[in-house]
């Protein structure tokens, strides 16, 4: 084998190793704008004709904003059934978004009421946890599949309360488009 061919083969093998390692690296979480969030959901192929986005403003004087997508049904008992829910909360302070994430973590994980698979990662720049199992926490009593994500001034959660492949597929599709880890 010639030296040139050996070098070329070495570069090809090195390149394929680097790509393999990069593909296995965990996905991080990033801050999102309302437009990025809406685009991801619209491109995920989960919208039905009657679905819409709802924008919510925080208290007067606050820069807290939320955009919600959902096709939920809230029953008289106050619990959600047959739903796919996605929220993006943007705040004017990073610590407010982190506090919202910490509160969700406390309710879902620290409370000990969740039974199932939990994946999580936490750094000083972002944190997330994903779940696939059951919880006794209001308003999601029963099955829950999805994830809660914090980065910068953004807090995002995307979940379903339906234990079926169609709803899990919708959540996975949204998370793929957001570039966030799936349960």
C-alpha positions as CSV (number, residue, x, y, z in Angstrom):
1,X,0.0,0.0,0.0
2,X,1.3,3.4,-0.9
3,X,1.9,6.0,1.8
4,X,-0.6,8.4,0.2
5,X,-3.3,5.7,0.3
6,X,-2.5,4.8,4.0
7,X,-2.8,8.5,5.0
8,X,-6.1,8.9,3.1
9,X,-7.4,5.7,4.8
10,X,-6.2,7.0,8.2
11,X,-8.0,10.3,7.8
12,X,-11.2,8.6,6.7
13,X,-11.1,6.3,9.8
14,X,-10.3,9.2,12.1
15,X,-13.1,11.2,10.6
16,X,-15.6,8.4,11.1
17,X,-14.5,7.9,14.7
18,X,-14.9,11.6,15.5
19,X,-18.4,11.6,13.9
20,X,-19.4,8.5,15.9
21,X,-18.3,10.0,19.1
22,X,-20.0,13.3,18.4
23,X,-23.3,11.5,17.6
24,X,-23.2,9.7,21.0
25,X,-22.6,12.9,22.9
26,X,-25.7,13.9,25.0
27,X,-27.9,16.7,23.6
28,X,-27.9,19.8,25.6
29,X,-30.6,22.3,26.2
30,X,-30.7,25.8,24.9
31,X,-32.8,28.9,25.5
32,X,-35.6,29.4,23.0
33,X,-37.6,32.3,21.6
34,X,-41.3,32.1,21.2
35,X,-40.8,31.8,17.4
36,X,-38.3,29.0,17.7
37,X,-40.7,27.1,20.0
38,X,-43.7,27.6,17.7
39,X,-41.7,26.6,14.6
40,X,-40.6,23.4,16.3
41,X,-44.1,22.4,17.2
42,X,-45.5,23.4,13.8
43,X,-42.7,21.4,12.1
44,X,-43.2,18.3,14.4
45,X,-46.4,17.3,12.5
46,X,-48.5,17.0,15.7
47,X,-50.9,19.9,15.1
48,X,-54.6,19.2,14.5
49,X,-57.0,21.7,13.0
50,X,-58.4,22.7,16.4
51,X,-55.0,23.2,18.1
52,X,-53.7,26.7,18.8
53,X,-51.1,28.5,20.7
54,X,-52.0,30.5,23.7
55,X,-49.8,33.4,24.9
56,X,-49.8,34.3,28.6
57,X,-48.3,37.4,30.1
58,X,-46.9,37.4,33.6
59,X,-48.0,39.9,36.3
60,X,-47.9,43.6,35.4
61,X,-44.4,44.9,35.4
62,X,-43.0,41.4,34.9
63,X,-41.3,40.2,31.7
64,X,-42.5,36.7,32.3
65,X,-44.1,35.3,29.2
66,X,-45.5,31.9,28.3
67,X,-46.6,30.3,25.1
68,X,-48.6,27.1,25.3
69,X,-49.6,24.5,22.8
70,X,-52.0,21.9,23.9
71,X,-54.8,19.6,22.8
72,X,-55.7,18.8,26.4
73,X,-59.1,17.9,27.9
74,X,-59.5,19.0,31.5
75,X,-62.2,17.0,33.2
76,X,-64.4,18.3,36.0
77,X,-62.2,16.7,38.6
78,X,-59.4,19.1,37.5
79,X,-57.1,16.4,36.0
80,X,-55.8,16.4,32.5
81,X,-56.7,13.5,30.2
82,X,-55.9,12.7,26.5
83,X,-53.4,15.5,26.2
84,X,-50.2,16.6,24.7
85,X,-48.9,19.8,26.4
86,X,-46.0,22.0,25.6
87,X,-45.1,25.2,27.4
88,X,-42.3,27.7,27.0
89,X,-41.8,30.2,29.8
90,X,-39.4,33.1,29.2
91,X,-38.4,35.4,32.0
92,X,-36.3,38.5,32.3
93,X,-34.0,36.8,34.8
94,X,-32.2,33.5,34.4
95,X,-32.8,32.6,38.1
96,X,-36.6,32.8,37.7
97,X,-36.5,30.2,35.0
98,X,-34.2,28.0,37.0
99,X,-36.5,28.4,40.0
100,X,-39.4,27.2,37.9
101,X,-37.4,24.2,36.8
102,X,-36.3,23.4,40.4
103,X,-40.0,23.6,41.5
104,X,-41.0,21.1,38.8
105,X,-38.1,18.8,39.8
106,X,-39.2,19.0,43.4
107,X,-42.8,18.1,42.6
108,X,-42.1,15.4,40.1
109,X,-38.9,13.7,41.4
110,X,-37.9,14.8,44.9
111,X,-41.4,14.2,46.2
112,X,-40.9,10.5,45.6
113,X,-44.3,10.1,44.0
114,X,-42.9,9.2,40.5
115,X,-42.5,5.6,39.6
116,X,-40.7,4.9,36.3
117,X,-37.7,5.8,34.3
118,X,-36.0,9.2,34.9
119,X,-33.1,10.6,32.9
120,X,-31.5,13.8,34.0
121,X,-28.5,16.1,33.5
122,X,-27.6,19.3,35.2
123,X,-24.9,21.8,34.6
124,X,-24.5,25.5,35.5
125,X,-25.8,26.4,32.0
126,X,-28.8,24.0,31.6
127,X,-30.7,21.2,33.3
128,X,-33.3,18.7,32.3
129,X,-35.1,15.6,33.4
130,X,-37.3,13.3,31.4
131,X,-39.8,10.8,32.7
132,X,-41.7,7.7,31.5
133,X,-43.9,6.3,34.2
134,X,-46.6,7.1,36.7
135,X,-47.0,9.9,39.2
136,X,-49.5,10.8,41.9
137,X,-48.8,14.5,41.6
138,X,-51.6,16.9,40.6
139,X,-52.5,17.6,37.8
140,X,-50.9,14.6,36.1
141,X,-52.1,11.7,38.3
142,X,-51.4,8.5,36.4
143,X,-49.1,8.1,33.4
144,X,-46.7,10.8,32.3
145,X,-44.2,10.8,29.4
146,X,-42.1,13.9,28.6
147,X,-39.4,16.3,29.8
148,X,-38.7,19.5,31.7
149,X,-35.9,21.7,30.5
150,X,-34.1,24.8,31.7
151,X,-31.5,27.0,30.0
152,X,-30.8,30.7,30.6
153,X,-34.1,32.5,30.8
154,X,-36.2,29.7,29.3
155,X,-38.2,26.9,31.1
156,X,-39.8,24.4,28.8
157,X,-41.9,21.3,29.5
158,X,-43.5,18.9,27.0
159,X,-45.5,15.9,28.2
160,X,-48.5,13.7,27.6
161,X,-50.6,11.8,30.1
162,X,-51.7,9.2,27.6
163,X,-49.9,5.8,27.7
164,X,-49.9,5.0,24.0
165,X,-47.5,5.0,21.1
166,X,-49.3,7.8,19.2
167,X,-49.0,10.3,22.1
168,X,-45.4,9.3,22.9
169,X,-44.6,9.7,19.2
170,X,-46.0,13.2,19.3
171,X,-43.8,14.1,22.3
172,X,-40.7,12.6,20.7
173,X,-41.4,14.5,17.5
174,X,-41.7,17.8,19.3
175,X,-38.5,17.1,21.3
176,X,-36.6,16.1,18.1
177,X,-37.6,19.4,16.5
178,X,-36.5,21.3,19.7
179,X,-33.3,19.4,19.8
180,X,-33.9,18.3,23.4
181,X,-33.3,14.9,24.9
182,X,-36.2,12.4,24.9
183,X,-37.3,10.1,27.7
